[in-house]
């Protein structure tokens, strides 16, 4: 479970991260990363987008739980002002949590390299 201070809740945060952030595409997830200039410094924020094409409500909730758990493992590696949106693709329901974590780490690494920043 993600700590409350690290959860993205406002649609404006999601919108800004997706619109102005750097997008990296992995086989089962799309990772959007934005280093906010107006960040409150209380920690990185992570949001999930799991749309209906991923599957039934049960499958979407299962994917969401797994992605929240995986996202928690990378929080320490993010800057305090980072905002991350993880969009699950339909194939994400068929892969392991270990594979999802590898894809998230790879997506974050590629986004930071593209931005020319270090974590």
C-alpha positions in Angstrom: 0.0 0.0 0.0 1.2 3.5 -0.8 1.4 5.9 2.1 -1.3 8.6 1.9 1.2 11.4 1.4 2.5 9.6 -1.7 -0.8 9.1 -3.5 -1.9 11.4 -6.3 -5.5 12.3 -5.8 -6.3 15.4 -7.8 -7.1 15.2 -11.5 -5.1 18.3 -12.1 -2.0 16.4 -10.8 -2.7 13.5 -13.2 -3.4 15.9 -16.1 -0.2 17.9 -15.6 2.0 14.8 -15.2 0.6 13.2 -18.4 0.6 16.4 -20.4 3.9 17.9 -19.4 5.8 14.9 -18.1 8.1 12.5 -20.0 6.4 9.3 -21.2 8.1 6.0 -21.6 6.4 2.9 -22.9 7.0 -0.5 -21.7 5.4 -3.8 -22.8 2.8 -3.8 -20.0 2.8 -0.3 -18.5 3.2 3.3 -19.7 5.2 5.5 -17.2 4.7 9.3 -17.1 7.2 11.2 -15.0 7.3 14.9 -14.1 9.5 16.8 -11.8 7.1 19.5 -10.5 8.6 22.9 -9.9 5.7 23.8 -7.5 6.0 20.5 -5.5 5.2 20.8 -1.8 8.3 18.8 -0.9 6.4 16.3 1.1 7.4 13.4 -1.0 7.0 12.0 -4.5 3.4 11.3 -5.7 2.3 8.3 -7.6 -1.0 7.8 -9.5 -2.4 4.8 -11.2 -4.6 4.6 -14.3 -6.2 1.3 -14.8 -8.8 1.5 -17.6 -11.6 -0.9 -18.5 -9.7 -2.6 -21.3 -7.4 -4.1 -18.6 -10.3 -6.4 -17.7 -13.1 -6.9 -15.3 -13.4 -5.0 -12.0 -11.7 -7.8 -10.2 -8.8 -7.9 -12.6 -8.4 -4.1 -12.5 -8.3 -4.1 -8.7 -5.8 -6.9 -8.7 -3.5 -5.0 -11.1 -4.0 -1.8 -9.1 -2.9 -3.6 -5.8 0.1 -5.1 -7.5 1.2 -1.7 -9.1 0.7 0.1 -5.7 3.0 -2.5 -4.0 5.6 -2.2 -6.8 5.4 1.6 -6.7 6.1 1.6 -3.0 9.4 -0.1 -3.6 10.7 2.7 -5.8 9.6 5.7 -3.7 13.0 6.0 -1.9 14.7 6.4 -5.3 12.5 9.4 -6.4 13.0 13.1 -5.7 10.7 14.8 -3.3 9.1 16.8 -6.2 8.6 13.9 -8.6 5.2 13.0 -9.9 4.7 9.6 -11.5 1.6 8.3 -13.3 1.6 4.5 -14.2 -0.9 3.5 -16.8 -1.6 -0.2 -17.0 -2.0 -1.8 -20.4 -4.3 -4.8 -20.9 -1.4 -7.2 -20.9 -0.5 -6.2 -17.4 -3.1 -8.5 -15.9 -1.1 -11.5 -17.2 2.4 -10.8 -15.9 4.1 -11.2 -12.5 4.7 -8.4 -10.0 8.4 -8.9 -10.4 8.1 -8.2 -14.1 5.9 -5.2 -13.4 8.6 -3.8 -11.0 11.3 -4.4 -13.7 9.2 -2.5 -16.2 8.5 0.4 -13.8 12.2 0.7 -12.9 13.2 0.6 -16.6 10.6 3.2 -17.5 11.7 5.5 -14.7 15.4 5.1 -15.6 14.6 5.9 -19.3 12.5 8.9 -18.4 15.2 10.4 -16.2 17.8 9.8 -18.8 15.6 11.5 -21.4 15.1 14.5 -19.1 18.9 14.7 -18.4 18.4 14.5 -14.7 19.5 12.0 -12.1 17.2 10.6 -9.5 
